[in-house]
């Protein structure tokens, strides 16, 4: 920087600043400022031309006044005029004023841009740096349009000075972050990458910040930087502190550059070149070795710089997840920090070990530190460190240590900080469910959880335990006994009452044989809690009471007396009053058989993924370190599966626990922050999420589909999903951790219209969202495209029109592509368009039916299939399925009343094809004989109808 001459002191400015500081009141300050503004305005408007020094002085005063919080509405032109000065100090003040006060919409931008262009082409390094700093400070789109093509040329030019290269790299980085679509590297890419070989360390440090940002968006374009980054890192790591004296910080060579190089390498997978990979492994081993060496200085700056490099190296090792030796060494190094006296180091060690716990190579090494982590959970004074310790216990948990970890977390819950109790409750619930060795332990754990931290037990938790108890016959008696004992405590949390009311209402008969838990004792125990509960819990208890009347007729009179009391049938709450009146009437007039039918035991719930994970993810945030284990390397399902973990950053599904989903808006609206994404269909049955729940109803998840730019092949479960929609038009077509796809459809003759609902289940935007439909030649489709951006938590609707030209077998394929967090998601599904969707039901008499049946006897006109019943032979269910098939169900036509006959017409654009169906159930053998006859010689139609009915 040029030396400041003696005359640049600006005495007038110093006097003005002194006057302001000496003001005794705000009014005095404003008066002095107004006086100075009037003086400056008169000088600028005066006839006498001001010299550069005066302009600079007055512009500085205006800048100072602005920084005091006062508006400045003049002087901008004088600042622009200073840009044309050849004096450094005058030009510097001009650029400073513009950077602070001129906005991107100013009419002076064109003049400013011209002045900047002149300075950039002047080849004066000082002026070039001032111009580049101004561009970076303003960073407007107009400046990006004007200089995005010029700055890369300056950056890579051979005659550009090092200081200018540094400024150019950082300026380009600023413009790229502000307007990435305008900063196109193109031909400059390779030359920018080769700046990593520059001899000047400052240029390399600035360039690597730019390359890291560009690589995160366009990794393939900058992948050549990996070998250069490894080479540069190797030279730094192997150098002594005396080799890079200008860039050595407390005996650590170039720590900032080392950290940036390690961070850049985390944008890419491990190098494919063996030599490069070997050199990188050597660098990482050297960094780990240096961490074991005695410190060369006792200064905290030395240890901070050394540890910064170490933690970035460990992050890279975790990112690669391919070097078992390095992962174990990293884990051992972090283990040493767990008992370090520095709180920040303990925090960082716990946080890094959370990620290491998800690696199959280092998980066992992490588990060796379980006692240290438990001790940290109990003794740490800093709540944030205790929270990280809880996270690590959660991450290292598997079937071998689940009981110990859950017990420790439950013990800690009793004294845990209120700020983390809810999160701890969710983690205990997830671990208890995921790694339960038997169901009785799971029930004990959840009830203990409610006892210890009932206020923080969300509905998702107690819903889930009820679902699992109902779905498992072998645990129902134990659950009833345990919850009965828990309710006997003098102080019982309301959530315990909810669980108790539900379970005893369903399975109280399993423990009624014991005089200590006789029906009347059970009822009196529940009713003793009634007056202490909220309205929703009272409503649940009333439902439990009517269930008791069905289970235990001897309690009928007692319960009716309770229902008949004024506090119930005249309750001020409408819901409670209605329940009391209806239950009283039901118990009075209904026969025993009717009552048993109405109040029969709850059927097993549809198997769905737990929403406890979604609740935890919402609590932690989308980028938090947690062990959802949504990977293919699932970490251990209940009573089966492996013990390995997967990616901890994948969002969890938000499927409802008990199927109590409500209808969501069909437009692209964003729900409130406190709500989870729900189904768009009220009648949605077991959806695609059931594929992610194991046979026991416990947690199991599938990873999001990640694919290449080409359309992905259909998902393996596409045919199964297709079969679910043979007899229905609405439901959830697909669901994973990121996306939910719902469908509603309607058909008329040979035309169909489908409404697809895409729900973003994360809090992050989906970008480049695109859908395509591929139809076989027999179908024709028209799809209305969506906006390419889907906000986090939003649902958008898409309309697809389908026309059936002639008979077909293959369903259309729907391909969805979008980017989530920079990664391409590529999903292909079969749309539920089958030939029966184009059926038109046809009524006919018995004589007409059998006359046509006998006329159509050609082999190519009929197909017959004998198949075993997949479900029970329920008459109403069979009728519903046949009607759902699209045909007319003809009553009293077949001489055998057990048989079902149907008629319909398949509507296509080319022709109409009549179809007669006959289904002969054999209840003893549990088989169906299905025969299909069509008024056409196309056997393809017969087989298609046969396969559709078979799938039902």
N, C-alpha and C positions, 0 to 999 in steps of 0.2 A: 504494500500500500504506500502511495506517495506520502512524503512527510508533510505535515500541516504547517503552513507558513505562519509567521508571527501575527499577521493581520487577520487570521481566521478565528480569533478568540471571540468575536461578536459580543463586544462589551454591552451593547444595548439589550441583547437577549439576557445576559447575566443580570443586569439591573432589573429587567422586567420580572424575572424569576424571583429575585430577591424581594421585590415589592409584593409579589403574590404571597410569598412565605411570611411576610411581616403583617399581613392583614389580620385584624383581630376578630373579624366576623365574616360570615358568608356574604352578607350584604356588601361589606367593604371589598371583598374579593370580586364580586360581580361588577361592582362599580369600576374597579381598576381594569377589569377585563374589557368592559364595554368602552372605556376610554381608549384602550389600546387598539381595539378593533376599529373604532372610528378613525384613529390615526393611520392604521394600516390601509384602510379603505381609501382614505384621502390620498395617501402616497401612491397607491396603485392607479387611482383615477386622475392623478395630477398630470399637468402638461409636461413636466420635466421627466425625461426618461431615467429610469433607475438603473444603476449599474448592477453587475452580477452579485456583488457583495451585499448590497441593500436588499435585493430580491431574496437572496439566501436567508438573510437575517429575519425579514418579515415572514417568509414562509416557515421558518423555524418557530417563530412566535405563534403562528397559526396552528402549527402542529402541536405545540405545547398546550395551547388553549383547548384543542380537541381532546388531548389526553386527559385534561382536567374534567372532561365530561360535557363540554359545551359544543353546540352544533356550529359547524363552519360551512358557510354557503358561498364563499368566494375565495379567490386566490389560486384556484386550480390551474388557470391558464398560465399564471406566473410560474407555477411549479413545472408545468410542461416546458416553458421557455428555458428553465434551468437545465433541461436535458441536453440542450444544444451547446451548453458551455463546454469549454475544453479544460476547465479546472475540475479536479477530482472532487473537492469538497462541495462545489456548487451542484455538480451532477449527482453526487451522493444524496444531498438534501432533496433534490428534485425527485429522485427515484423513491426515497423514503416517504415523502409526502404522498406520492401516487400509490405506493403500496398500501398505505394506511387509509387514505381518504377517498380514493377514486374507486367507484364500483364498476362492475363489468358492463352496466348499461349506459355508462357515461358517453356523452357525445364526443368526448375528447379521446376515446379509445383509438380512433384511427390516427390521430396526431401522435399519440403515445407509441403506437405500433411502428410508425415511421421512424420515430427517434430511436426505438429499440433496434430496428433493422440497421440503422446507420451505425449504432455502436457495435452490433454483432459483426458487421462487415469491416469495421475499422482496424481489426487485428490488434487493437490495443488491449492487452489482457485485462487490465484493470477495468476499462469501460465494458468489456465483454462480460466480466463477472457481475458488474452492477446490473447490466441488462438482464442477464440470466436470473439473478436473484429477484428482480422485479417480476419477471414472468412467473416464477415459481410462487412468489407471494400472492400475486393476483390470481393466477391459476384459472382464469375464466375460459369459457369455451371459445370465445373470440380469439383469445391469444393462442389457444391450442390449434385452432384452424390456421392462424397466421404463421406459427413457428414450429409446428410438429414435424414438418419436413426439413426444416433448417437445422434444428438442434442435433439430430443424429449425425448430420454431416460434420458439424463442429466437433462432436464427441469423438469420432473415429479419425479425424484428419491427422495426418502425421505431423504437421507443423503447429498443432494446437498445444499450448503450454499445459502443464500438468494441473495447475490451479483451475484453469478454464475447463479442463476435462472433468474435474471433480464437480464443478458447478453445473456443467451441462448434464452430467449423469443424474444428479439430484433434481435438476429442473425437469428433465424428461420423466423422471419417476413421478413428480408432482402432477404433471399434465396427464400421465397415463392413469393415475388414480382418479383424476377429475373427469377425463373424457377418454376412456379406453378405446372407443370406436374411432377416434381421430389419430391416435398414435399407432401407426402401422410401421413396424420395423422393416419387413420385407427384405430388401437387398442388404440392409445394414446388420441383419441378425448375426451372421458369422463374425463380422468385425467387432460388434459389441461384445460377443462372447469372448473373443480373444483379448479383450481388455484384462481378463483375469491373469494374463501373462505379463501385464505391464510391470515395468521395473519400479514404478512409483507406488508405494503401498497405499497412499491416499487415494490414488485413482482406482486401485483394485477395490478398496473398501467402499467407495462410492458406487462403482460399477456393479458390485455384487448385490447391493441393495436393489438396484434397477433390475438386474437379471433374475433375482429371486421373485420379485413381483411379476415379471413377465412370464417366468417359468410356471408359476402357480396357475396362470390362465391358459398358457399355451405350452405345455410341457414337451410335446413332440418337437416343436420348432426350436427349442433351446436345449435339447438333450445332449448336444455335444459339449455342454458346459460341465458335465459330470467329470470327465477325465481331467479337464483343466483344473476344476475345483479340487479334485483329489491330489493332483500334482502340487498345487499351491499349498494345500493343507499339509502335505507331507514335508515340504520345505520348511514351513513354519514350525511344525511339531518337532522336527529333528534338529532345529537350529538352537544354538545357545542364546542366552539372554543378551550376550554381547554382540551377536551378529546383527540384530535389528535394534540398535540402540535408540534410534529416533522413535521407534514404535514398540518399545519394551515398557511395560507398565508394572512396576514393582517386581522385577525379575521374571515377568511372564511375557513372552514374545507375542506381540500383536493379538491380545485377547479378543478385541472386538471383531477383528477380521476372522479369527478362528471360529468364533461363534456364528458369524454370518455364513461362513463356508459350510459348517455343519448343518445349519438351518437350510441352506440351499439344497444340500444332498437329500434332505428329507422330502423334497418335492418329487423324488424319483425312486424307483425300485432299486435293489442292489445291482451294481454294474454287471453286465453280461461278460465283459472282457475279463478273463481270469487274472491278467497282470494288474489291471486297474483295481479289481476287487481285492487282490492280495495286498496291494499297496495301501488301500483304505483300511483293511483289517489291521495292518501293521500300525497305521496312525492311531486307530482306536485303542489298540493294545498299549501303545506308547502313552496315550493320555491316561489310561487306567493305571499304568505303572507309575507315572509321575504323581498321580493322586496319592500313592502310597509313600512317596519320598518325604523326608522331613522338610518342613517349610524353610524357605531361604530367607524369610523375613517374618517377624512377629506382627507386622502391620496388618490390619484388617483388610486393607486394599489388596494385599497379595493373596490372601485366602479367598477373597471374593472373586478376583479375576480367575484364579485357578479353578474354583468350584463352578464358575459360570461355564467354562469350557467343558468341564467334566459332565455337568448336567446336560448340555447340548449333545455331547458324545453319547451319553446314555439314551437320550431321546432318539438319536439316529439308530442306535443298536435296537431299541424297541421297535422303531419303525420298520427296520429290515426283518426282524423276527426270524432270522435264518441262520444265525451263528450261535449254537447252544453254549459254546465256551464263553463267548463275550456276554451273553445274557446272564449266565450264572455269575460271572465276575462282576458284572454291573450290579446284580442283586446283592452280592456280598459287600460291595463298596457302599451301597446305599444302606445296608444293614449297620455299617459302622457309624453312619450319620444318625441312626435312630436314637442314640444315646448321647449325641453331641450337645455341648452346653449352649450352642447357638440355636435359638428357637426357629429361625428361618430355615436353617439346614434340616432340622427335624421335620418341619412342615414339607419341604421340597422332597425329602427322602420318602416320606409316606405317600406323597402324591405320585411320585414316579413309580413306586412299588405297586401302587394300585394298577397301573398299566402293565407292569411286568407280570402281575398275577394272571393276566389273561393269556399269556404265552404258554404253549405246551412245553417249551424247553425250560422255562424258569419258574413255573408254578410251584414245583416241589421246593425249589430253593427259597422262594418267598415264604412258604409254609414253615420253614425252620425258624423264622423270626416271630412266630405267633405269640410266644410268651412276652417278648419285648413290646409288641404292639398292644397286647392286652394291658400290660403295665402302663403304657402311655395313655390308654383310654381311661385308666383309673386315676393316674397321678398328675397328668399334664395340667398346668395352670391356665394355658391359653386355650380358649374354647375352639378356635379354628384348628389347632393341632389335634384336639380330641376328635373333632369331626372328621379330619383326615384319617385318624386311627380307626374310627368306625367304618369309614369307606374301605380301608385296606382289609379289615376283618371280613367285611362283606365280599370283597373281591377274592380273597384267598380261600373262601369257604368251599368245601366240597363234601362228599358223603362221608369222608373219613373223619372230618373234624366238625361237622355241622352241629352236633349236639353241644360240643364245648363252646363253639363261637356263639350259638344262639343263647346258651345259658349265660355267657359273659355279657352279651348285649342286653339281655333281660335284666341282669343284675345292675348294669350301668344305667338302665332306663329309670330306675328308682331315684337316682340323683342327677340325671342328665339335665343339661341346660334346656330351658323351655324352648329356645329357638331351634333346637335340632330334634326335639322329641318326636314330632310327626314323621320326620324322615326316618328316624330310627325304628319307629313302629312299622313303617312300610317295609323296611329292610328285613326286620325280624319275620314279618309275615311272609315275605317272598322266600327267604331262606328256609323257613319251616316247611313251606309247601314244596319247594323245589327239591330239598334233600331229605325229606322225611323217610325214615327207615320203616316206620309203620304209622298207621293212621291215628292210633291212640296217642302217640307222642305229638303228632300234629295238633290234635284237638286240645291236648293239655297245654301246649305252647300258646295257642291262640287265646284260650281262656285265661291263661296266666297273663298274657299281653293285655287283655281287656282289664283284668284286675289291677295291673300295675299302672297302665297309662290309658285308661278308658276314654278320657277326654280327647285323646289324639288318635283313637282308632276310627278310621273313616268307614263309611258304609261299605266301601269295596272290600274291606277286610272281613267284616262279619257276614256279608253276602257270600263271600267265597267259602268260608267254613261251612255255612249252611248248604251250599251247593254240593260240596264234597261229601258231607254227611248223607245227604239225600241220595246221591249217586252211588254210595257204597253201603251195601247191606251189612257188611261185617263190622262196621264201626258205629252203627246207629244205636245199638244198645249201650255201648260204652259212652257215647256222646251224651245220651239221655241221663245216664247215671252221673257222669261228671258234671254236667251243667246243673243237675238237681242239687248236687252237693255245693256247687259254687253259689247258687242262689240262697243258700242258708246263711251266708255271711251277713252280719248285721248291716254293714255298709256295702251295698252292691251297686255297681255302675249301671247306668241305663242301658248301655250296649249289651251288658251281660243279660239284662232282663229281656232284651229283644231276641238274643240268641236262645235264651231259655224258653221263652214263649213259643218260638217257632219250633224248636226241636221237641219239646215236651208235647206240643200240640200234635205233632206228627208221630212221635215214637214213644210217648209216655207209657203206652201199654206194655212196652218191653221191660219196664222196671216196676210195673204195677203189682207184681206178685210179692214183692217185699213189703211187709206191713209198714216199714219206715218210709216207703215211697208209694203208698196206696193212692188211688185216684183222688180221693178227697184231700189228702195231704199235699199232693202236687198242686191241686187247684188253690187251696188255701195259701200255699207258698207263693204262687204267682200273684194271686189277688192281693196279698199283703204289700206288694210293690206297686200296685195299680195307682194309688193316689199320689205317688211320688214322681210319676212319669209324665212325659210330655204327651201331647195329643197323638202324634204318629205312633208312639209306643203303646198308648192305650188302645188305639185302633187295632194294632197287631194282637194285643192280649185278648180283645173281644173275639177276634177270629180264632185264637187258641181255645177260648172257652167253648165256642160252638163245635170245635173239633173234639173237645173233651166229651161233649154230649154224645157224639157218634162213637168215640172209643170206649167211654165208660157210661152206659145208660144210668147207673146208679147215682151219677152226679147231676142228672138232668134237673131235678127239683131245685137243688141248691143254686145251680147256674141260672136257671130261669128266674129265680128270686132276685139275683143280682141284676139280670137284664131288665127286670120289671121295675126296678127301683127308680125313683124320680131322678136320681143323679145320672141315670143312663138315658131313659126314654125321653127325658126333658132336658137333656144336656144342651148347653148353649152352643156347643160346637156341632155343626150340621152333620159332619162325617160320623162322629161318635153316636149321635142320636139316630141317624139312619141305620147304622150297623146294629145298634141295640134293638131297634124295632124290627128290623128284618130278621135278625137271628132269633129273636124271641118268637116271631110268627113261624119261622121255618121249623123251629124245634117243637112247636105246638101242633101244627097241622100236617107235617110231613110224616109219612110212614117210615118204619125202620129201614126198609129197602131204599126208599127215595133218599132218606137222609144219608145212608151209606154211600149212595151213588154221588150225591152232591158233595159230600165231605170226604170222599175217598182220599187215600194217601197221595201226596204230590208225586207225579211221575218224575223220572230222572230228568234233570235239566239238559238241554242241548249242550254238547261239549264245546266250549268256547275258550279262547285265550283269556287269561286273567287280565283285568284292567288295573291291578295293583302296580304292575310295571309301568303302565302309562302314568299313573298317579305319581310314582317316584320320579319319572322322567320330567314331568311337568314341574315337580318340586325342585329338581336339581337344575333344570335348564337343558337345552339340547346338546350343549357341548360338554356336559359334566362327565367326570370319570365315575362310572358305575358299572356294575356287573350284570347287565341285562343278558349277556351271552346269547345274542341273536344269531350267532354264526352257525355254519354247518358243523363246527366243532362244539356242539352243544355240551354243556358242562355237567351233565348228569341229571337224568330225569328220575322221577321217583321209581324205585325198584327196577331200574334198568337204564341202559345208556352209558356212555362214557363219562369221564370226569374232567373233560377239558373245557376251556372257555374260549369265547370268541371275541369279536369286536365289541368294545364297551360303549361305543359312541353311536350305535344305531338306534334310532328312535323306536320306542315300544309301541305295540298296537294298543288301540283304545277300545277293544271289544268289551261289551257289557257283560257283567258276571252272570246275571240271572236272566238274560234275554229281555230285560225291561227297557228296551230301546224306544225312543220317541221319534216322531217324524221331524226331520230337519228341513230347512228351507232348500228349495231346489235351485235358487239363484246363487251367484257367486258371492255370497255374503260371508263375512268372517264372524264366527261365534265369539262370545265374550271370552276373556282370558281364563276365566274360571271353569269353562265347560270343555268337555272332551268331545271329539267328533263322534257323532252317532249315526246309526243307520238312517237311510232316507225312506225306509219302508216299515210301516207299523206291523205288517204281517210277516216280516222276514223271519224265517225259521233258521235252522242250523246253517250257517254260511260257510264260505270258504275258509273262515278262520278255524273251523273244526279240524282242518288238517294239521294245525299247529298245536293241538292238545292231545296228550297221550291217552292211552286207554283208561287211565285212572282219573282223568280230569285234572291233572296237575300241569304245571307250567311246561310249555314246550313252544319253541318259536322257530320261524324260518327266516332266513336272511332276505333282504331286498334283492330283486333280480337286477344284476348289473351285466350289461352286455355291450357288444360292439355297435357300430353305426348301422350295420345291416339288420333287417328285422329278425328278431330272435325266433327260434322254433317255438311252437305252442308249448305251454307249460305241461308237464306230465299229467297233472290232475285236470286238464282241460275237458277230457271226455267225461270225467266224474261230475264236474261242474255243469257240463252240458245236460247230463241226465237229470239233474235236479230241477231243470227248468222245462222239462218236457210237458208237465201238466200245470205249470204256473208261469205267469208272465212278469212277476215282480219279485225282487229279492236282491241280495248282495251277490254279485257275480264274482268278485275277487277282492281279497284284502291281504295286505302284508303290513310291515312296520311303517311304511311310508304312505301308502295309497290305499284308498277304499273305492271300489267301483260298484255302484248300484245300478239297477236296470228296471225300467218300466216299459212295457211294450203293449201294442194293440194291433190287431190284424182284422182286415176286412177284404173278403174275397182273395185276390192274389196280391194284395198290397199290405205292407206292414210298416209301422213306425215305432222306432225304439228311442227311448230317452235314457241316455247314459249320464250318471252322476259321478263325477270324479271328486273325491274328497282328499285334500292334503292333510294328513294326520300329524304333520310336524309343525313346528313354529317357523320353519325356514321356507323361503319361496322355492317353487319349482320353476325353472327357467327353460326356455326352448321347448315348451310342452307341445307335443304334436301327436296326432292320432291319424292312422290310416286304416282303411278296411279293404281287404282283399276277398272278392267273391268268386265262387266258381262260375263257369260260363252260364249256368242255368239260372243264376240270380243276378240282379242288377241293383246297385246301391247308390245312394247320394248322401254325402255326409257334410254337415255344416261345421266348418272349422272353428276352433276356439282361439281365444287370445293366448299368446305364447307364455304368459306369466300367470301362475296360480299362487296366490298368497298363502302364507302359512295358516292352517286351520280353516281355509275356505273350501266351498264346494262349488263346482261349475257344472252346467248342464250342456249336453250335446245331443242333437237330434240326428238320427240316421233313418232314411227312408229305404225300404227294401221292396223289390218287386220280384215275384216268382214268375220266371218266363216259362219253365217247363220243370219236369220232375228232377230232383237232385238228391245227392247223398251227403256230400261234404258241406259242413257248416262254414260260414264266412269267418275270416280271421281278422281280429282287431289287434293292431300293433300300437303300443303306447311308448313314446320316447320322451324323456325329459332329463334335465340335469338337476341333481340334488347335491349341494356342496361341491360342485365341480365335477362330480362323477356321473357318467351317463347311465341312466336306468332304461332298460330295453325289455319290454314285457309283451308277449303275444298270447292272446286268448282266443278260444273259439266262441263266437257269438251264439247265443241259444236260439238259432233259427233252424227248426226242423220241419219236415214235410207236413207234420200234423198241425202246424200253426196255420196252414192254409186250408184246413178242413172246414166245410160248411155242413152243420148237422141237417139230417134229412129224416122226416117222419114217414113211416109207412106201416100198413097193416100187416098182420101175420101172413096172410095169403100171398100178398105181393112180395114179402121178404123171401119166403121159401121158394116161390116160383122163380124169382131172379137167382136165388142161390143155386137151384138145380140147373138153370140154363147155363151158368158159367162154370163149366166143368173142365175146361182145357187146362193142362198142367201148368202152362205159363201164366194162367190167370189166378192161381192160388198159391198160398204158402202156408204151411202148418208148422207149429213149434210146440213141443212139450217141454216145460221148464219148471223147476222147483220154485215154490213161492219164497221170495226174499223176506217177506213180512207175514204177519198173521193174516188169515183169510177173513178179515172183517168185512161184512157185507157193505156197510156204509162207506168204508174206505175204498173198496173196489169200485163202487158206483162213482165216487168222487173222482177217482183216477180216470175212469173211462170217460166221464164228462169232461174232465180236464184235457183229455186227449183231443177234444174238439168234435167228437161225433155225437149223434143223438142216441141216447140209451132207450131202447124200445122195450117197454114193459108189457108183460103178458103175451109175448110173441112165441118164445120157445116153449115146447111142451114140457120140458124139464125146468121147473121154477128155479133150480140152482144155477142154471146157465144164464149168461148175459149176452145179448145180441145188440149190435150197434150198426148204424148206417150213417153215411156221410158222403160228401162230394169234395174231392181235392180240386181246389181252384188254381189254375195256372193261366198264364196269358195265352199259351198255345191251345189248351183244351181243358175240359172239365172231365174228371175221372171219378166214377162212382166207386164206393168202397163199402163192403159188407164185412163186419167183424163178428166173431163168435168166441166167447171165452167159457170154457168148461172147467170149473174148479173141482178138484178131488180132495175133499177135506181130510180123508183118512191118510192119503199118501202125501198131502201137502204139496200137490203139483197142480199146475194149470195146463190145459190144452188150448192153444190159441190158434185159430184158423182165420186167415185173411183172404178175401176174394175181391178182385177189382174188375171193373168193367173195362178192361184194357189188357193188351197182350204184353205189357212191359213188366217183366219179372222184378225189375229194380224197385218198382213201387211196392210190391208185395214184401220184399225183404226189408225195405225201409220201415214200413208200418210194423212188421214183426219185431224189428230191433227196438223200435220206440216203445212198444207195449212191454217188451221184455225188460227194458230199463226202468219201467215204472215199478 
